[in-house]
């Protein structure tokens, strides 16, 4: 993913709905959401399609796409088929609201243990 994940973490946080508080890492170029089977992030929600949406990481950042769901999706309170997501963006599918959280990784210095003489 072009070194992005070497310096940042990206995750989806369930803001509201039955799974509120659950976090899911976005650590692949494509992550799919839905009731399953065959999706990366399974959400128990009868208002979601089995394969509801996909989040892709591109050179320009994150993009969400509706995968032909029955009930559609809202991105930042707007009905959307495809949308760009930035840190803090919220989207709603089924009865759940999700938020994209992107954070810089803290650089931890390497620590070496030296043998005592």
N, CA and C atoms as an extended XYZ file, in Angstrom:
351
Properties=species:S:1:pos:R:3:atomname:S:1:resname:S:1:resid:I:1 pbc="F F F"
N         0.825       -1.187        0.000 N   UNK     1
C         0.000        0.000        0.000 CA  UNK     1
C         0.872        1.254        0.000 C   UNK     1
N         1.903        1.227       -0.817 N   UNK     2
C         2.755        2.394       -1.025 CA  UNK     2
C         3.372        2.962        0.245 C   UNK     2
N         3.632        2.130        1.230 N   UNK     3
C         4.267        2.598        2.447 CA  UNK     3
C         3.356        3.356        3.388 C   UNK     3
N         2.109        3.548        3.003 N   UNK     4
C         1.183        4.289        3.850 CA  UNK     4
C         1.053        3.640        5.220 C   UNK     4
N         0.891        2.315        5.241 N   UNK     5
C         0.692        1.626        6.507 CA  UNK     5
C         1.963        1.547        7.343 C   UNK     5
N         3.091        1.857        6.741 N   UNK     6
C         4.319        1.908        7.527 CA  UNK     6
C         4.325        3.131        8.435 C   UNK     6
N         3.635        4.186        8.025 N   UNK     7
C         3.630        5.414        8.813 CA  UNK     7
C         2.267        5.768        9.393 C   UNK     7
N         1.209        5.025        9.024 N   UNK     8
C        -0.152        5.324        9.487 CA  UNK     8
C        -0.909        4.038        9.812 C   UNK     8
N        -1.930        4.171       10.640 N   UNK     9
C        -2.896        3.097       10.828 CA  UNK     9
C        -4.233        3.613       10.322 C   UNK     9
N        -5.020        2.714        9.762 N   UNK    10
C        -6.364        3.068        9.298 CA  UNK    10
C        -7.313        1.996        9.808 C   UNK    10
N        -8.455        2.444       10.311 N   UNK    11
C        -9.432        1.492       10.827 CA  UNK    11
C       -10.829        2.061       10.687 C   UNK    11
N       -11.808        1.145       10.684 N   UNK    12
C       -13.211        1.519       10.747 CA  UNK    12
C       -13.652        1.334       12.187 C   UNK    12
N       -14.395        2.298       12.688 N   UNK    13
C       -14.967        2.203       14.026 CA  UNK    13
C       -16.482        2.231       13.868 C   UNK    13
N       -17.163        1.272       14.493 N   UNK    14
C       -18.626        1.261       14.481 CA  UNK    14
C       -19.081        2.289       15.510 C   UNK    14
N       -19.694        3.375       15.022 N   UNK    15
C       -20.114        4.482       15.878 CA  UNK    15
C       -21.478        4.205       16.499 C   UNK    15
N       -22.390        3.639       15.713 N   UNK    16
C       -23.702        3.294       16.268 CA  UNK    16
C       -24.236        2.061       15.563 C   UNK    16
N       -25.121        1.385       16.260 N   UNK    17
C       -25.654        0.121       15.794 CA  UNK    17
C       -25.309       -0.953       16.808 C   UNK    17
N       -25.711       -2.176       16.525 N   UNK    18
C       -25.517       -3.271       17.475 CA  UNK    18
C       -24.041       -3.500       17.812 C   UNK    18
N       -23.154       -3.213       16.900 N   UNK    19
C       -21.727       -3.449       17.138 CA  UNK    19
C       -20.964       -2.214       17.558 C   UNK    19
N       -21.637       -1.218       18.123 N   UNK    20
C       -20.987        0.046       18.495 CA  UNK    20
C       -19.728       -0.215       19.320 C   UNK    20
N       -18.652        0.462       18.939 N   UNK    21
C       -17.384        0.338       19.632 CA  UNK    21
C       -16.415       -0.629       18.976 C   UNK    21
N       -16.903       -1.469       18.069 N   UNK    22
C       -16.032       -2.425       17.391 CA  UNK    22
C       -15.130       -1.681       16.407 C   UNK    22
N       -13.865       -2.093       16.360 N   UNK    23
C       -12.901       -1.516       15.416 CA  UNK    23
C       -12.450       -2.608       14.457 C   UNK    23
N       -12.228       -2.217       13.198 N   UNK    24
C       -11.756       -3.157       12.187 CA  UNK    24
C       -10.619       -2.506       11.416 C   UNK    24
N        -9.430       -3.122       11.399 N   UNK    25
C        -8.298       -2.507       10.696 CA  UNK    25
C        -8.468       -2.558        9.173 C   UNK    25
N        -8.062       -1.487        8.521 N   UNK    26
C        -8.019       -1.457        7.050 CA  UNK    26
C        -6.563       -1.684        6.660 C   UNK    26
N        -6.193       -2.941        6.566 N   UNK    27
C        -4.794       -3.269        6.315 CA  UNK    27
C        -4.587       -4.048        5.012 C   UNK    27
N        -5.589       -3.993        4.141 N   UNK    28
C        -5.504       -4.585        2.809 CA  UNK    28
C        -5.942       -3.530        1.789 C   UNK    28
N        -5.593       -3.744        0.544 N   UNK    29
C        -5.976       -2.776       -0.486 CA  UNK    29
C        -7.483       -2.728       -0.691 C   UNK    29
N        -8.175       -3.810       -0.364 N   UNK    30
C        -9.644       -3.842       -0.482 CA  UNK    30
C       -10.217       -4.583        0.712 C   UNK    30
N       -11.220       -3.970        1.341 N   UNK    31
C       -11.940       -4.579        2.456 CA  UNK    31
C       -13.422       -4.502        2.127 C   UNK    31
N       -14.110       -5.647        2.227 N   UNK    32
C       -15.535       -5.678        1.938 CA  UNK    32
C       -16.329       -5.795        3.240 C   UNK    32
N       -17.534       -5.194        3.233 N   UNK    33
C       -18.415       -5.190        4.404 CA  UNK    33
C       -19.776       -5.732        4.014 C   UNK    33
N       -20.429       -6.390        4.946 N   UNK    34
C       -21.781       -6.881        4.726 CA  UNK    34
C       -22.143       -7.949        5.725 C   UNK    34
N       -23.277       -8.602        5.479 N   UNK    35
C       -23.738       -9.675        6.359 CA  UNK    35
C       -22.956      -10.954        6.143 C   UNK    35
N       -22.266      -11.078        5.005 N   UNK    36
C       -21.514      -12.285        4.699 CA  UNK    36
C       -22.412      -13.335        4.082 C   UNK    36
N       -21.880      -14.455        3.680 N   UNK    37
C       -20.478      -14.842        3.765 CA  UNK    37
C       -19.651      -14.178        2.663 C   UNK    37
N       -18.348      -14.370        2.742 N   UNK    38
C       -17.462      -13.886        1.701 CA  UNK    38
C       -17.064      -12.437        1.822 C   UNK    38
N       -17.271      -11.813        2.995 N   UNK    39
C       -16.817      -10.440        3.197 CA  UNK    39
C       -15.751      -10.427        4.287 C   UNK    39
N       -14.970       -9.352        4.313 N   UNK    40
C       -13.908       -9.236        5.312 CA  UNK    40
C       -14.457       -8.823        6.673 C   UNK    40
N       -15.387       -7.877        6.684 N   UNK    41
C       -15.946       -7.348        7.928 CA  UNK    41
C       -17.421       -7.712        7.955 C   UNK    41
N       -17.767       -8.764        8.704 N   UNK    42
C       -19.138       -9.249        8.794 CA  UNK    42
C       -19.871       -8.477        9.883 C   UNK    42
N       -21.036       -7.929        9.520 N   UNK    43
C       -21.868       -7.181       10.460 CA  UNK    43
C       -23.248       -7.824       10.471 C   UNK    43
N       -23.684       -8.214       11.659 N   UNK    44
C       -25.010       -8.819       11.795 CA  UNK    44
C       -26.064       -7.718       11.725 C   UNK    44
N       -26.655       -7.546       10.546 N   UNK    45
C       -27.628       -6.484       10.332 CA  UNK    45
C       -28.495       -6.887        9.149 C   UNK    45
N       -29.763       -7.181        9.410 N   UNK    46
C       -30.660       -7.638        8.340 CA  UNK    46
C       -30.916       -6.565        7.284 C   UNK    46
N       -30.607       -5.298        7.581 N   UNK    47
C       -30.788       -4.222        6.601 CA  UNK    47
C       -29.588       -4.097        5.662 C   UNK    47
N       -28.544       -4.895        5.907 N   UNK    48
C       -27.369       -4.886        5.030 CA  UNK    48
C       -27.466       -6.023        4.027 C   UNK    48
N       -26.897       -5.796        2.870 N   UNK    49
C       -26.785       -6.868        1.888 CA  UNK    49
C       -25.629       -7.778        2.292 C   UNK    49
N       -25.608       -8.978        1.733 N   UNK    50
C       -24.519       -9.902        2.073 CA  UNK    50
C       -23.167       -9.306        1.730 C   UNK    50
N       -23.055       -8.706        0.576 N   UNK    51
C       -21.845       -7.982        0.176 CA  UNK    51
C       -22.291       -6.558       -0.124 C   UNK    51
N       -22.253       -5.710        0.872 N   UNK    52
C       -22.878       -4.391        0.790 CA  UNK    52
C       -21.966       -3.332        0.178 C   UNK    52
N       -20.721       -3.246        0.671 N   UNK    53
C       -19.821       -2.182        0.220 CA  UNK    53
C       -18.373       -2.654        0.279 C   UNK    53
N       -17.513       -1.944       -0.449 N   UNK    54
C       -16.079       -2.226       -0.425 CA  UNK    54
C       -15.332       -0.921       -0.222 C   UNK    54
N       -14.272       -0.992        0.566 N   UNK    55
C       -13.384        0.151        0.760 CA  UNK    55
C       -12.054       -0.203        0.122 C   UNK    55
N       -11.640        0.628       -0.823 N   UNK    56
C       -10.382        0.412       -1.540 CA  UNK    56
C        -9.377        1.477       -1.148 C   UNK    56
N        -8.115        1.069       -1.016 N   UNK    57
C        -7.042        2.030       -0.816 CA  UNK    57
C        -6.410        2.257       -2.177 C   UNK    57
N        -6.367        3.507       -2.607 N   UNK    58
C        -5.761        3.867       -3.883 CA  UNK    58
C        -4.642        4.861       -3.619 C   UNK    58
N        -3.950        5.260       -4.654 N   UNK    59
C        -2.887        6.265       -4.513 CA  UNK    59
C        -3.432        7.577       -3.952 C   UNK    59
N        -4.724        7.819       -4.151 N   UNK    60
C        -5.345        9.058       -3.685 CA  UNK    60
C        -5.979        8.939       -2.305 C   UNK    60
N        -5.929        7.767       -1.669 N   UNK    61
C        -6.528        7.581       -0.351 CA  UNK    61
C        -7.569        6.476       -0.366 C   UNK    61
N        -8.572        6.601        0.470 N   UNK    62
C        -9.597        5.572        0.600 CA  UNK    62
C       -10.855        5.959       -0.169 C   UNK    62
N       -11.475        4.945       -0.774 N   UNK    63
C       -12.692        5.138       -1.555 CA  UNK    63
C       -13.660        4.025       -1.189 C   UNK    63
N       -14.913        4.387       -0.939 N   UNK    64
C       -15.946        3.390       -0.647 CA  UNK    64
C       -16.873        3.288       -1.842 C   UNK    64
N       -17.323        2.067       -2.100 N   UNK    65
C       -18.208        1.820       -3.241 CA  UNK    65
C       -19.319        0.873       -2.806 C   UNK    65
N       -20.550        1.222       -3.135 N   UNK    66
C       -21.689        0.344       -2.908 CA  UNK    66
C       -21.592       -0.801       -3.920 C   UNK    66
N       -21.783       -2.023       -3.464 N   UNK    67
C       -21.649       -3.191       -4.336 CA  UNK    67
C       -22.999       -3.673       -4.860 C   UNK    67
N       -23.909       -2.733       -5.120 N   UNK    68
C       -25.222       -3.088       -5.649 CA  UNK    68
C       -26.179       -3.521       -4.555 C   UNK    68
N       -26.030       -2.929       -3.386 N   UNK    69
C       -26.869       -3.297       -2.245 CA  UNK    69
C       -28.329       -2.920       -2.483 C   UNK    69
N       -29.197       -3.530       -1.701 N   UNK    70
C       -30.626       -3.235       -1.778 CA  UNK    70
C       -30.954       -1.883       -1.156 C   UNK    70
N       -30.352       -1.562        0.000 N   UNK    71
C       -30.723       -0.361        0.754 CA  UNK    71
C       -29.769        0.816        0.580 C   UNK    71
N       -28.711        0.680       -0.197 N   UNK    72
C       -27.805        1.790       -0.460 CA  UNK    72
C       -26.948        2.157        0.744 C   UNK    72
N       -26.281        3.313        0.636 N   UNK    73
C       -25.429        3.800        1.727 CA  UNK    73
C       -25.403        5.314        1.718 C   UNK    73
N       -25.179        5.867        2.886 N   UNK    74
C       -25.009        7.310        3.048 CA  UNK    74
C       -23.559        7.564        3.431 C   UNK    74
N       -22.946        8.538        2.782 N   UNK    75
C       -21.587        8.952        3.133 CA  UNK    75
C       -21.655       10.418        3.528 C   UNK    75
N       -21.260       10.703        4.760 N   UNK    76
C       -21.379       12.054        5.310 CA  UNK    76
C       -22.785       12.611        5.062 C   UNK    76
N       -23.792       11.788        5.349 N   UNK    77
C       -25.224       12.111        5.263 CA  UNK    77
C       -25.742       12.326        3.841 C   UNK    77
N       -24.990       11.890        2.834 N   UNK    78
C       -25.426       12.012        1.439 CA  UNK    78
C       -25.497       10.623        0.810 C   UNK    78
N       -26.578       10.337        0.070 N   UNK    79
C       -26.697        9.079       -0.641 CA  UNK    79
C       -25.571        8.996       -1.664 C   UNK    79
N       -24.853        7.870       -1.703 N   UNK    80
C       -23.697        7.761       -2.600 CA  UNK    80
C       -23.547        6.337       -3.128 C   UNK    80
N       -23.053        6.234       -4.342 N   UNK    81
C       -22.647        4.956       -4.924 CA  UNK    81
C       -21.153        4.752       -4.717 C   UNK    81
N       -20.390        5.857       -4.874 N   UNK    82
C       -18.934        5.855       -4.700 CA  UNK    82
C       -18.571        7.171       -4.036 C   UNK    82
N       -17.639        7.121       -3.083 N   UNK    83
C       -17.219        8.355       -2.414 CA  UNK    83
C       -15.803        8.202       -1.887 C   UNK    83
N       -15.113        9.319       -1.788 N   UNK    84
C       -13.790        9.361       -1.180 CA  UNK    84
C       -13.963        9.517        0.322 C   UNK    84
N       -13.173        8.769        1.080 N   UNK    85
C       -13.218        8.860        2.535 CA  UNK    85
C       -11.918        9.479        3.044 C   UNK    85
N       -12.043       10.376        3.992 N   UNK    86
C       -10.883       10.943        4.665 CA  UNK    86
C       -11.041       10.651        6.158 C   UNK    86
N       -10.005       10.902        6.921 N   UNK    87
C       -10.083       10.637        8.348 CA  UNK    87
C       -11.251       11.421        8.948 C   UNK    87
N       -12.112       10.726        9.652 N   UNK    88
C       -13.294       11.352       10.245 CA  UNK    88
C       -14.556       11.171        9.425 C   UNK    88
N       -14.423       10.731        8.158 N   UNK    89
C       -15.615       10.501        7.330 CA  UNK    89
C       -16.490        9.445        7.977 C   UNK    89
N       -17.803        9.676        7.897 N   UNK    90
C       -18.773        8.707        8.419 CA  UNK    90
C       -19.639        8.209        7.274 C   UNK    90
N       -19.991        6.938        7.363 N   UNK    91
C       -20.925        6.392        6.388 CA  UNK    91
C       -21.875        5.446        7.102 C   UNK    91
N       -23.063        5.312        6.519 N   UNK    92
C       -24.114        4.495        7.114 CA  UNK    92
C       -24.543        3.431        6.136 C   UNK    92
N       -24.502        2.191        6.599 N   UNK    93
C       -25.058        1.084        5.829 CA  UNK    93
C       -25.889        0.253        6.802 C   UNK    93
N       -27.077       -0.097        6.340 N   UNK    94
C       -27.996       -0.792        7.233 CA  UNK    94
C       -28.314        0.091        8.420 C   UNK    94
N       -28.325       -0.492        9.598 N   UNK    95
C       -28.598        0.263       10.811 CA  UNK    95
C       -27.328        0.636       11.556 C   UNK    95
N       -26.205        0.704       10.849 N   UNK    96
C       -24.916        0.994       11.477 CA  UNK    96
C       -24.262        2.232       10.866 C   UNK    96
N       -23.603        3.003       11.716 N   UNK    97
C       -22.796        4.132       11.272 CA  UNK    97
C       -21.343        3.789       11.569 C   UNK    97
N       -20.491        3.983       10.569 N   UNK    98
C       -19.064        3.690       10.668 CA  UNK    98
C       -18.282        4.987       10.494 C   UNK    98
N       -17.094        5.040       11.079 N   UNK    99
C       -16.224        6.207       10.912 CA  UNK    99
C       -14.828        5.706       10.561 C   UNK    99
N       -14.213        6.378        9.582 N   UNK   100
C       -12.832        6.079        9.211 CA  UNK   100
C       -11.908        6.867       10.129 C   UNK   100
N       -10.969        6.163       10.740 N   UNK   101
C        -9.990        6.800       11.613 CA  UNK   101
C        -8.602        6.496       11.045 C   UNK   101
N        -7.859        7.561       10.740 N   UNK   102
C        -6.483        7.430       10.261 CA  UNK   102
C        -5.585        8.142       11.253 C   UNK   102
N        -4.561        7.451       11.713 N   UNK   103
C        -3.632        8.032       12.678 CA  UNK   103
C        -2.196        7.763       12.246 C   UNK   103
N        -1.320        8.698       12.566 N   UNK   104
C         0.106        8.471       12.319 CA  UNK   104
C         0.628        7.493       13.347 C   UNK   104
N         1.461        6.589       12.893 N   UNK   105
C         2.094        5.651       13.821 CA  UNK   105
C         3.174        6.388       14.602 C   UNK   105
N         3.260        6.051       15.869 N   UNK   106
C         4.350        6.616       16.668 CA  UNK   106
C         5.619        5.857       16.333 C   UNK   106
N         6.658        6.615       16.117 N   UNK   107
C         7.937        5.966       15.856 CA  UNK   107
C         8.551        5.578       17.186 C   UNK   107
N         8.832        4.306       17.325 N   UNK   108
C         9.476        3.852       18.546 CA  UNK   108
C        10.931        3.551       18.228 C   UNK   108
N        11.809        4.136       19.005 N   UNK   109
C        13.219        3.886       18.735 CA  UNK   109
C        13.586        2.437       19.049 C   UNK   109
N        14.532        1.926       18.294 N   UNK   110
C        14.999        0.578       18.561 CA  UNK   110
C        15.790        0.592       19.861 C   UNK   110
N        15.558       -0.416       20.676 N   UNK   111
C        16.253       -0.523       21.949 CA  UNK   111
C        17.151       -1.750       21.891 C   UNK   111
N        18.395       -1.542       22.219 N   UNK   112
C        19.354       -2.637       22.213 CA  UNK   112
C        19.783       -2.926       23.640 C   UNK   112
N        19.860       -4.194       23.961 N   UNK   113
C        20.319       -4.580       25.283 CA  UNK   113
C        21.768       -5.019       25.145 C   UNK   113
N        22.612       -4.351       25.860 N   UNK   114
C        24.048       -4.660       25.795 CA  UNK   114
C        24.416       -5.611       26.924 C   UNK   114
N        25.254       -6.580       26.608 N   UNK   115
C        25.657       -7.513       27.654 CA  UNK   115
C        26.537       -6.810       28.697 C   UNK   115
N        26.399       -7.243       29.938 N   UNK   116
C        27.230       -6.687       30.997 CA  UNK   116
C        28.608       -7.333       30.911 C   UNK   116
N        29.624       -6.572       31.264 N   UNK   117
C        30.994       -7.111       31.227 CA  UNK   117
C        31.261       -8.106       32.301 C   UNK   117
